[in-house]
């Protein structure tokens, strides 16, 4: 028989970790309450930088484009919206919901090179494409060396 040390606070510490994990998964982690960033799900995104623009592709299948709000404030691009219903299957009291539903939100801090005045967005086949052009004056230019 192995001797184990009794740690009276270990159960309380485990409970605290579980509660923290629960709040983090719901967007309610300590320090984030003031942001109001509660979301039911988070869409996957791809971010690509090109020579003259940034492109964000977000997977939002089943979300009507009119239910998506994109804002730009103090260098932070916010994408939020809502997916109303998910496919449900009910049989003999059993209910299954596999797709996430409810509100979603993503925030991105844009670099100084981003032109906030000319951001465009479109939704096609469940993919939201946001194009953020770069300012003309900050485009890299090649300088030839004369010899």
Order of alpha helices (4+ residues) and beta strands (2+ residues): alpha-beta-beta-beta-beta-beta-beta-beta-beta-beta
